[in-house]
Amino acid sequence: MLKTLAEADNQIKRDARRFPRYGALFFLGVLLSVVTFSLEAQSDGSTNEPAPMDESPGLDESTSILMITHEGDEEPDDSAIRRGIDYVAEAVEKAFSQIGIKTIGILVVDDSTGGIPSKRVQEACREAGVRWGITVYTRFQEAQLSWRISIYDGKEGFDRATDNFSISWYIGITASNLIETSAQKVVHNWQKSFAFQGFHGIFAADKPQRFTSPQEGVVIWFGLEDGLLAGTIENGILTTPIFRFVENMPVYGEMTKEGYWSKSFSLPQGITDAVVSLPILQKKTRHTLSLITEFRGSDHYALDFEYRFNVLPDRFFLKLDWALWQDTSPLSGLERLLHQEVRFSPGLYFQPKKDFPFRVAAGTGISLAFAGGNINFLADPLWVDLEYHFSQWAVKAELRVPSLWGYSRDIFGEDKVASGLYLSVGIMLKW
């Protein structure tokens, strides 16, 4: 063995003399390697905790895990509570799936009070190999449902977005809509936290979006109102700043304008090069003035002026009509006679959304008719309006069936105001 080592040593010396330059480079490389290794060891030894990237390697950024906990006086399997928790879970899954984040599992945590600790969420993210931990805390007490939805970043170690809400619990459309809105708000706030950062892996669409609208001053938001401000329509067009959204995935937004009903919109393919034409916003109507033509058969017609005051804009109103009627007595040879009518009516709109263009309104009312020196009292047990609304005006048709409470006869013994079927059409100005 000694001889072998000696021979090897002599061979190295001969090679070193033969190739002096390469030998120097070789020993220099060894020296640098030793120094680098020593510095790395010192650096690692001086840090108490590894960096988040080293601590959570390979976390899937397109996947999340959903964790739910419930607190309340009732049993967890109570049907109303179970439906409430299911609503929240489904809304969260749906909101994230729309932006390309899938949920791989749902964990129910039974021993948490006031929410799920961050440490536990981080552990669940690492075990599942996902970056995003969505936590849902629900509380049901005395017919009051409360919830908190949070998005935990398992890589960075903090909550990216949170939303809290509380309502009196009534199972149905209203509750589910509020829960869906809350879930979407969390998602959009989560997106907003990355909007101006160079975050890679999820947000890939690196281009502006162009919008057109005939309405000036419409403010465009990505997400819910007060989400990401995209800009304001000026001269009929808007080119947004660059936001990093999911490529080829739907983007949802909101249109707002002072004095108008807000309206949501969607970009099914996400941010694209296409120019998007936005729908018209409907004005929040407080007052209307209408010019109407009214008929009863072929011998009874009127010019009607109508004013409405919307106690609740586009939902409940009071209206006052003044009509000038022209009618004919059935006796031959008589000239057409004029009479006036004043009507007062409350009314209610029944369209599902306040800004819906096609609307049905109905109500009841009373009126005074002045005919031939006499006064007739009439009741409208029911009237029905069919209307189609534009931003500043609308067209309408009305059907009513007034009936006389009491009447007087003129010198010919004929009723000058008669009950029956009345039809009217007109145009309405709104402000």
C-alpha positions in Angstrom: 0.0 0.0 0.0 2.8 2.4 0.9 4.6 1.7 -2.4 1.4 2.3 -4.3 0.9 5.6 -2.6 4.5 6.6 -3.2 4.2 5.7 -6.9 1.0 7.7 -7.1 2.7 10.7 -5.5 5.6 10.6 -7.9 3.2 10.4 -10.8 1.3 13.5 -9.7 4.6 15.3 -9.3 5.6 14.3 -12.8 2.2 15.4 -14.2 2.5 18.7 -12.3 5.9 19.4 -13.8 4.6 18.4 -17.2 1.5 20.6 -17.0 2.3 23.4 -14.5 -0.6 25.7 -15.7 -3.3 23.1 -15.4 -2.0 22.0 -12.0 -2.2 25.5 -10.7 -5.8 25.9 -11.9 -6.7 22.6 -10.3 -5.5 23.5 -6.9 -7.0 27.0 -7.2 -10.4 25.4 -8.0 -10.1 23.1 -4.9 -9.3 26.1 -2.7 -12.3 28.1 -4.0 -14.7 25.2 -3.4 -13.5 24.8 0.2 -14.0 28.6 0.8 -17.5 28.7 -0.8 -18.6 25.6 1.2 -17.4 27.2 4.4 -19.3 30.5 3.8 -22.5 28.7 2.9 -22.3 26.7 6.1 -21.7 29.8 8.2 -24.7 31.5 6.4 -27.0 28.6 7.1 -25.9 28.4 10.7 -26.6 32.1 11.4 -30.3 31.8 10.4 -32.7 30.5 13.0 -35.4 29.6 10.4 -35.1 28.7 6.8 -36.6 31.1 4.2 -40.2 30.5 3.2 -39.2 29.3 -0.3 -36.8 26.6 1.2 -39.4 25.7 3.9 -42.3 25.1 1.5 -40.8 23.7 -1.7 -42.9 22.8 -4.7 -46.2 24.3 -3.5 -48.9 24.1 -6.3 -49.9 27.7 -7.0 -53.0 26.7 -9.0 -54.6 24.6 -6.2 -56.1 25.3 -2.8 -57.4 23.4 0.2 -60.6 24.5 1.9 -60.8 24.4 5.7 -64.1 25.0 7.5 -64.9 25.4 11.2 -68.2 26.2 12.9 -69.1 27.7 16.2 -72.5 28.1 17.8 -75.0 26.8 20.3 -76.8 24.4 18.0 -75.6 21.0 17.0 -73.3 20.9 14.0 -75.7 18.6 12.1 -78.7 20.9 12.4 -80.2 21.2 8.9 -80.3 25.0 8.8 -76.6 25.2 9.9 -75.6 22.5 7.6 -77.2 24.3 4.6 -75.5 27.6 5.7 -72.1 26.0 5.8 -72.7 24.2 2.5 -73.7 27.6 0.9 -70.4 29.2 2.0 -68.3 26.2 0.9 -69.9 26.0 -2.5 -69.7 29.8 -3.1 -66.0 29.8 -2.2 -65.2 26.8 -4.5 -67.2 28.4 -7.3 -65.5 31.8 -6.9 -62.0 30.3 -7.1 -62.7 27.9 -9.9 -63.8 30.8 -12.0 -60.3 32.2 -11.9 -58.6 28.8 -12.4 -57.8 27.8 -8.8 -59.2 24.3 -8.1 -59.9 23.0 -4.6 -58.5 19.5 -3.9 -60.2 18.8 -0.6 -62.3 20.1 2.3 -61.2 19.7 5.9 -63.7 20.2 8.7 -62.0 21.5 11.9 -64.2 20.9 14.9 -61.9 22.1 17.8 -61.3 25.8 16.8 -62.9 28.7 18.5 -63.0 32.1 16.7 -61.4 30.7 13.6 -58.6 28.3 12.4 -55.1 29.2 13.7 -52.7 30.2 10.9 -50.1 27.6 12.0 -52.7 24.9 11.4 -53.6 26.3 8.0 -49.9 26.4 7.0 -49.4 22.8 8.1 -52.4 21.7 6.0 -51.0 23.6 3.0 -47.6 21.9 3.3 -49.1 18.5 3.8 -51.4 18.9 0.7 -48.6 20.5 -1.3 -50.6 23.6 -2.2 -49.9 27.3 -1.7 -53.4 28.6 -0.9 -55.4 27.7 2.2 -59.0 29.0 2.2 -60.5 29.1 5.6 -64.2 29.5 6.4 -65.4 30.3 9.9 -69.1 30.2 10.5 -71.2 31.0 13.5 -74.9 30.5 14.0 -76.5 31.9 17.1 -80.1 33.2 17.7 -81.0 33.1 14.1 -77.9 35.1 13.2 -75.5 33.7 10.6 -72.0 35.1 10.6 -69.0 34.0 8.5 -65.4 35.0 7.8 -63.7 33.9 4.6 -59.9 34.2 4.4 -57.2 33.2 1.9 -53.9 32.1 3.5 -50.6 32.2 1.6 -48.8 29.0 2.6 -45.6 30.2 0.9 -45.4 33.7 2.5 -47.1 32.8 5.8 -50.0 35.4 6.1 -53.6 36.0 5.0 -53.9 37.7 1.6 -57.6 38.7 1.8 -60.5 38.4 4.3 -64.2 39.3 4.3 -66.6 39.2 7.2 -70.4 39.3 7.1 -73.4 38.7 9.3 -77.2 38.4 8.5 -80.4 37.2 10.0 -80.7 33.7 8.7 -83.3 33.1 6.1 -82.5 30.2 3.9 -83.1 31.1 0.3 -82.0 33.4 -2.6 -81.1 36.4 -0.5 -78.8 34.6 1.8 -77.1 32.6 -1.0 -76.5 35.8 -3.0 -74.9 37.6 -0.1 -72.6 34.6 0.5 -71.6 34.5 -3.2 -70.9 38.2 -3.2 -68.8 37.8 -0.1 -66.8 35.0 -1.7 -66.2 36.9 -4.9 -65.1 40.0 -2.9 -62.4 37.9 -1.2 -61.2 36.5 -4.5 -61.0 40.0 -6.1 -59.2 41.4 -3.0 -56.8 38.5 -3.3 -56.2 39.3 -6.9 -55.7 42.9 -6.0 -52.9 42.1 -3.7 -50.9 40.8 -6.7 -52.1 43.2 -9.3 -49.0 45.4 -9.4 -46.5 42.8 -8.5 -44.4 40.7 -10.8 -46.1 37.5 -9.6 -45.7 34.6 -11.9 -47.5 31.3 -12.2 -51.1 32.5 -11.8 -51.5 35.9 -13.4 -50.3 35.6 -17.0 -52.4 38.1 -19.1 -50.0 41.0 -19.5 -52.1 43.4 -21.7 -54.7 46.2 -21.3 -58.4 45.8 -22.1 -60.3 48.3 -24.2 -64.0 49.2 -23.5 -66.5 51.3 -25.3 -69.7 52.9 -24.1 -72.1 55.6 -25.3 -72.3 56.9 -21.7 -69.7 59.3 -20.5 -68.3 59.1 -17.0 -68.9 55.4 -16.4 -66.4 54.0 -13.9 -65.1 50.5 -14.6 -63.9 48.2 -11.8 -62.4 44.7 -12.0 -64.1 42.7 -9.3 -66.7 44.4 -7.1 -67.0 48.1 -6.7 -63.9 49.4 -4.8 -62.0 46.4 -6.2 -59.4 47.2 -8.9 -60.1 50.6 -10.5 -59.8 50.1 -14.3 -60.7 53.7 -15.2 -63.4 56.0 -16.5 -65.1 56.1 -19.9 -64.0 59.3 -21.7 -65.0 60.2 -25.2 -66.7 56.8 -25.4 -63.7 54.7 -24.8 -61.4 53.4 -22.0 -58.1 51.6 -22.3 -57.3 50.1 -18.9 -53.9 49.7 -17.2 -52.2 46.3 -17.4 -53.5 43.9 -14.7 -52.0 40.5 -14.3 -55.1 38.2 -14.4 -55.4 34.5 -15.2 -54.9 34.0 -18.9 -58.0 32.6 -20.8 -60.1 32.6 -17.6 -63.2 34.7 -16.9 -62.7 38.2 -15.4 -65.7 39.8 -13.7 -66.3 43.5 -13.3 -68.6 46.3 -12.2 -69.8 49.5 -13.9 -70.8 52.5 -11.7 -71.9 56.0 -12.3 -73.3 58.6 -9.9 -77.2 58.6 -10.0 -77.3 55.3 -12.0 -77.8 51.7 -11.0 -74.5 49.8 -11.0 -74.2 46.8 -13.3 -71.9 43.8 -13.4 -70.3 42.4 -16.5 -68.0 39.5 -17.4 -65.2 38.9 -19.8 -65.6 35.1 -20.5 -62.2 34.7 -22.1 -60.4 37.1 -19.7 -58.3 40.0 -20.9 -58.2 40.0 -24.7 -57.3 42.2 -27.6 -61.0 42.6 -28.6 -62.8 45.9 -27.8 -65.7 45.2 -25.4 -69.0 47.2 -25.8 -70.5 47.8 -22.4 -74.2 47.8 -21.7 -76.2 51.0 -20.8 -76.7 51.9 -17.2 -80.2 52.7 -16.1 -80.8 55.9 -14.2 -82.0 55.8 -10.6 -85.4 57.3 -11.2 -86.9 59.7 -8.6 -89.3 61.7 -10.9 -91.1 61.0 -14.1 -93.4 63.0 -16.4 -95.5 61.3 -19.0 -97.6 62.3 -22.0 -100.4 59.7 -22.6 -103.2 59.1 -24.9 -106.1 57.1 -23.4 -109.0 55.3 -25.0 -112.3 53.8 -24.1 -113.9 52.3 -27.2 -114.1 54.6 -30.2 -116.1 57.5 -28.7 -114.2 58.1 -25.4 -110.6 59.3 -25.5 -108.3 61.7 -23.6 -105.0 63.5 -23.4 -103.4 62.6 -20.1 -100.4 64.2 -18.2 -98.9 62.0 -15.5 -96.4 62.8 -12.8 -94.7 60.2 -10.6 -92.7 60.5 -7.5 -90.6 57.4 -6.7 -90.6 56.9 -3.0 -88.2 54.0 -3.6 -86.4 54.5 -6.9 -87.7 52.2 -9.6 -89.7 50.1 -7.0 -92.5 52.0 -5.3 -94.1 55.3 -6.5 -97.1 57.6 -6.2 -98.6 59.1 -9.3 -101.0 62.0 -10.1 -102.8 62.2 -13.4 -104.8 65.0 -15.0 -106.8 64.0 -18.1 -108.9 66.0 -20.6 -111.6 63.7 -22.0 -113.7 64.1 -25.1 -116.8 61.9 -25.4 -120.1 61.7 -27.3 -123.7 61.1 -26.1 -125.4 58.2 -27.7 -128.3 60.5 -28.7 -127.9 61.6 -32.3 -127.1 65.2 -33.2 -125.2 66.1 -30.0 -121.8 67.7 -30.1 -118.8 66.2 -28.5 -118.5 67.2 -24.8 -115.4 67.7 -22.7 -114.8 66.7 -19.1 -111.7 66.5 -16.8 -110.4 63.8 -14.5 -107.9 63.9 -11.7 -106.5 60.6 -10.5 -104.3 59.6 -7.6 -102.6 56.1 -7.5 -99.9 54.3 -5.6 -97.9 51.8 -7.7 -95.3 49.0 -7.4 -92.8 47.6 -9.9 -92.3 43.9 -10.1 -89.2 43.5 -12.2 -86.5 41.2 -10.6 -83.8 43.8 -10.8 -84.3 47.6 -10.4 -82.4 48.3 -13.6 -84.2 45.7 -15.7 -85.4 47.5 -18.9 -88.8 45.6 -19.3 -91.0 46.3 -16.3 -94.5 45.5 -15.0 -96.1 47.8 -12.6 -99.5 47.5 -10.9 -101.6 49.5 -8.4 -104.9 50.8 -7.4 -106.3 54.4 -7.3 -109.2 56.8 -7.0 -110.3 59.7 -9.3 -112.6 62.6 -9.6 -114.3 63.3 -12.9 -115.9 66.7 -13.6 -118.6 66.3 -16.3 -121.6 68.4 -17.2 -121.4 70.4 -14.0 -121.4 67.3 -11.9 -118.7 65.4 -10.1 -118.3 61.6 -10.3 -116.2 59.5 -7.9 -114.4 56.6 -9.5 -112.2 53.8 -8.2 -109.5 51.9 -10.0 -109.5 48.5 -8.2 -106.6 47.5 -10.4 -104.4 49.0 -13.1 -101.4 47.4 -14.8 -98.6 49.0 -16.7 -96.2 47.4 -19.2 -93.1 49.5 -19.7 -89.8 49.4 -21.6 -87.1 51.6 -20.1 -84.1 53.3 -21.7 -81.5 55.4 -19.7 -83.4 58.7 -19.7 -86.9 57.8 -21.0 -89.4 54.9 -21.4 -92.5 53.9 -23.3 -95.5 52.5 -21.6 -99.0 51.0 -22.1 -101.6 50.8 -19.3 -104.8 48.9 -18.8 -107.3 49.9 -16.1 -110.9 49.1 -15.2 -112.4 52.0 -13.3 -115.8 51.8 -11.7 -118.3 54.4 -10.5 -118.9 54.9 -6.8 -121.8 57.2 -7.6 -122.8 59.3 -10.6 -125.1 62.0 -11.8 -127.0 62.2 -15.1 -126.9 65.2 -17.4 -130.0 66.9 -18.9 -130.3 64.1 -21.5 -130.3 61.4 -18.8 -127.0 59.9 -20.0 -124.0 59.1 -17.9 -121.2 61.4 -18.9 -118.5 59.3 -17.2 -118.9 55.6 -17.6 -117.0 52.6 -16.2 -115.4 50.1 -18.5 -112.1 49.0 -20.0 -109.5 51.8 -20.5 -106.3 51.5 -22.5 -103.6 54.1 -22.7 -100.2 54.4 -24.4 -97.5 57.1 -23.8 -93.9 58.2 -23.4 -92.2 58.9 -20.1 -89.3 61.2 -19.3 -87.1 60.3 -16.2 -84.9 62.2 -13.9 
